[in-house]
Each structure stands twice: as C-alpha cells, then as structure tokens.
Amino acid sequence: MHCWSCVAVLLLLTAIGAAAQTPLAPPGSKPLPNSELERESPVFRRWIANPPDLLYDIENGQAFPTRLGIGIAFTPSRSGEIAYSATLQDIVLGGTRLSLSGDFWRSGTSNQQWGANARYYILPLGSYFNIAPQFGYRNLVIDGITRNGLEAGAKFLFALSPRAADIAFIPSWVTPDEGGAITRLLLEFGYSLNPRLRLTTTVQWVNSSIRTDTSFGVNLELIGF
C-alpha cells in the first residue's frame, strides 16, 4: 500500500513540474509567424536585413545632429521684447569628438549678443549621455552697454532618442575686461519633426551687473546635411 502511495506522489510531482515548465499564453492569443512580424514591423524588417551593431553605433555614430537654425524669443522682463536669432550648432570635425558652434541674437538696437565656441565631448558621440567642456568668445550689448570677453562652460547632453529628441543644459561664464563676470544658462529641448527639420525650444538666463533677463524661444532648424 505504501509503495502505491509513493508511486502516486511521484507521478503527481512529475506532472506539476512539467506544467510549471510549460509557458502560459494569454487566452485566445496566437504566436505571430515571422512573415507576419516582418510585414507589420519596419524595425524588425530592418534588423533582419541589417542587424544593428550597437557598440559600433555608440563609438562611431552621433546621438545629436549638426543644426542650422533661425529662431524667435521673447523676454518677459523687458515687457515681452522680441528677439531674433541665428544658430549653427555642433559641426563635428571628422574623426574627432571636437565640435564648433556659433550663434547670434538681437532685439532692437540696444540688446544683442553673438559668440563662437569649441566643445570637446568626453564620451563617444553616440552615447545617450555626454558632457562637453567648451571654450570660446562672446560679445554682449545690454541696454547699449557692450561687454565682451572669453567664455568658458560645459554642455550636458541627454539624448532621449539618438538624433530625434534630446535635452541640453549649457551653463557658461563670460569674463569681460570690466563690469564683472556674466553668467549664462541655456536650456534646450529638441525634437526632430522629420529627417531634415527639427524644432528646439529654449530658455536662456543672462545675469550681469547691468541687469538680469530670462528669455523663452523656439528655433526651426535644418539637420541631416
């Protein structure tokens, strides 16, 4: 009697183990054949035809685009004064992590700024997060008073989707010959509308001994060139 009980217990444990190892599918679901997956997923088709090399993309790709843009901004602290801008960002010198950038902003005749800088990205250009120390020159005209000098800072880049969406934070300091240091903080949110056009919203804060202003703007940018 005890032997039959042992046999029954062993058979029950075997059945439970086999059931535990069998994957459960949701009720009514059917696995998609490969042909249907390829037809419904462009990404799957692309990966089948050309499997991605993620390590190569990180080392040799560029998570952020080179951008040529024009924009408009308003400054609440100046009764909503409108400013216009032109920018050229991150021209990467081939085979390096060094990039060149420049920008020009103007509102009326008594307020404007322009500058150029070089950045060196510490991590591979395809990284989702990157830091780039930058060094350059900036000229500012604030309420008709000119301040200019060397500018140093850094760019902190978060690539949410490589070449499609990113966030950048750029603090920098200008050291003019007189009037004390000028602090600039620039926050950018970029989103690619298509492979050629991108929309970037900006928040810029400028603090000097003359005055402090915050501007909110939007840029339409050409990319993929």
ABEGO torsion letter per residue (X at the ends): XAAAAAAAAAAAAAAAAAAAABBBBBBGBBBBBAAAAAAABAAAAAAAABBBBAAAAAAABBABBBBBBBBBBBBAAAGGBBBBBBBBBGBBBBGBABBBBBBBBBBEAABBBBBBBBBBBABBAABABBBBBBBBBBBBBBGGBBBBEBBBBBBBBBBABBGABBBBBBBBBBBBABGEBBBBBBBBBBBBABAABBBBBBBBBBBBAABBBBBBBBBBBBBGX
